[in-house]
Amino acid sequence: MVMIKPYNYLFYVLYKFWENVSEPKIWSDAKAVLTIFALIESLVNALMMYYKMFIDKSSHLLDKIWLDGLVGIFFLISFYYCFYYKNRWKQIVSNYDKWPKEKNTKFSTLTWILIVAIVVNFIIACNLYSNSVNLYP
């Protein structure tokens, strides 16, 4: 239950983001889930790149597409259970809408800092990996 609350708030922040920026305002829940999925995949791929660069240079972990697919299937099933089973996403949004504005602003800022950190980490990992592996001899 401890890990569910941060995912719920991450979903809420991304849901509100997609509600504000997208036109038409439909499927914001699906956009939020896909964004979380992309963030997790970025984090997993960055960790695999760091593993190959710093721990085991002869590892073929990044070459195994089935591993990425397996991680993806696991998270999509867990997202279905967390957000879509019995329309839980509607309860999540209504619960966090009741929070005081100051508390919501503080946690939203922390959430966006986390999102930016994950994206920057992935960019740095890709840059380091491309420099460490001689892609263009």
C-alpha positions as CSV (number, residue, x, y, z in Angstrom):
1,M,0.0,0.0,0.0
2,V,2.9,2.3,0.6
3,M,4.0,2.3,-3.1
4,I,0.4,2.8,-4.3
5,K,0.0,6.3,-2.9
6,P,3.0,7.8,-4.8
7,Y,1.8,6.2,-8.0
8,N,-1.7,7.6,-7.4
9,Y,-0.4,11.1,-6.8
10,L,1.8,10.8,-9.9
11,F,-1.3,9.7,-11.8
12,Y,-3.3,12.6,-10.4
13,V,-0.6,15.2,-11.4
14,L,-0.3,13.8,-14.9
15,Y,-4.0,13.5,-15.3
16,K,-4.4,17.2,-14.4
17,F,-1.6,18.1,-16.7
18,W,-3.2,16.3,-19.6
19,E,-6.6,17.8,-18.8
20,N,-5.1,21.3,-19.0
21,V,-2.9,21.0,-22.1
22,S,-4.8,18.6,-24.4
23,E,-7.5,19.4,-26.8
24,P,-10.0,17.7,-26.8
25,K,-10.1,16.8,-23.1
26,I,-10.7,13.1,-23.5
27,W,-8.7,10.1,-22.5
28,S,-6.6,12.1,-20.1
29,D,-6.5,9.1,-17.8
30,A,-5.0,6.9,-20.6
31,K,-2.5,9.7,-21.4
32,A,-1.5,9.8,-17.8
33,V,-1.0,6.0,-17.6
34,L,1.1,6.0,-20.8
35,T,3.2,8.8,-19.5
36,I,3.9,6.9,-16.2
37,F,4.7,3.8,-18.4
38,A,7.2,5.9,-20.5
39,L,8.8,7.2,-17.3
40,I,9.2,3.7,-15.8
41,E,10.6,2.4,-19.1
42,S,13.1,5.3,-19.3
43,L,14.2,4.6,-15.7
44,V,14.6,0.8,-16.4
45,N,16.5,1.4,-19.6
46,A,18.8,4.0,-17.9
47,L,19.5,1.5,-15.2
48,M,20.3,-1.2,-17.7
49,M,22.7,1.2,-19.6
50,Y,24.4,2.1,-16.3
51,Y,24.8,-1.6,-15.5
52,K,26.4,-2.3,-18.9
53,M,28.7,0.7,-18.7
54,F,29.9,0.4,-15.1
55,I,29.4,-3.2,-13.9
56,D,29.5,-5.7,-16.7
57,K,30.7,-4.3,-20.0
58,S,30.2,-7.7,-21.7
59,S,26.6,-7.9,-20.6
60,H,23.9,-8.5,-23.3
61,L,21.2,-7.2,-21.1
62,L,20.3,-4.3,-23.4
63,D,20.1,-6.7,-26.4
64,K,17.3,-8.7,-24.9
65,I,14.1,-7.1,-26.1
66,W,12.0,-9.7,-24.3
67,L,13.2,-8.2,-21.0
68,D,11.9,-4.8,-21.9
69,G,8.6,-6.4,-23.0
70,L,8.3,-8.4,-19.8
71,V,8.8,-5.3,-17.7
72,G,6.2,-3.5,-19.9
73,I,3.6,-6.3,-19.5
74,F,4.1,-6.4,-15.8
75,F,3.6,-2.7,-15.4
76,L,0.6,-2.5,-17.7
77,I,-1.1,-5.2,-15.7
78,S,-0.3,-3.5,-12.5
79,F,-1.6,-0.2,-13.9
80,Y,-4.8,-1.8,-14.9
81,Y,-5.3,-3.0,-11.4
82,C,-4.3,0.3,-9.8
83,F,-6.2,2.7,-12.0
84,Y,-8.8,1.1,-14.2
85,Y,-10.2,-1.8,-12.2
86,K,-13.6,-0.6,-10.9
87,N,-12.7,2.9,-12.3
88,R,-10.3,3.6,-9.4
89,W,-8.8,6.5,-11.3
90,K,-12.0,8.5,-10.8
91,Q,-11.7,8.0,-7.0
92,I,-8.1,9.0,-7.1
93,V,-8.8,12.2,-8.9
94,S,-11.7,13.1,-6.6
95,N,-9.7,12.4,-3.5
96,Y,-6.8,14.5,-4.4
97,D,-9.1,17.3,-5.7
98,K,-10.2,17.6,-2.0
99,W,-6.7,18.4,-0.8
100,P,-5.9,22.0,0.3
101,K,-4.4,24.1,-2.5
102,E,-1.1,24.7,-0.6
103,K,-0.5,21.0,0.1
104,N,-1.4,20.1,-3.5
105,T,1.0,22.7,-4.9
106,K,3.8,21.5,-2.7
107,F,3.4,17.9,-3.7
108,S,2.9,18.7,-7.4
109,T,6.2,20.6,-7.4
110,L,8.0,17.6,-5.9
111,T,6.3,15.3,-8.4
112,W,7.4,17.5,-11.3
113,I,10.9,17.6,-10.0
114,L,10.9,13.8,-9.9
115,I,9.6,13.6,-13.5
116,V,12.2,16.0,-14.8
117,A,14.9,14.1,-12.9
118,I,13.9,10.8,-14.5
119,V,13.9,12.4,-18.0
120,V,17.3,14.1,-17.4
121,N,18.7,10.9,-16.0
122,F,17.6,9.0,-19.2
123,I,19.2,11.6,-21.4
124,I,22.5,11.5,-19.5
125,A,22.5,7.7,-19.5
126,C,21.9,7.7,-23.3
127,N,24.7,10.2,-23.8
128,L,27.1,8.3,-21.5
129,Y,26.2,5.0,-23.2
130,S,26.7,6.3,-26.7
131,N,30.1,7.7,-25.7
132,S,31.2,4.5,-23.9
133,V,30.2,2.2,-26.7
134,N,31.9,2.8,-30.0
135,L,28.8,3.1,-32.1
136,Y,30.5,4.7,-35.1
137,P,34.0,3.2,-35.5
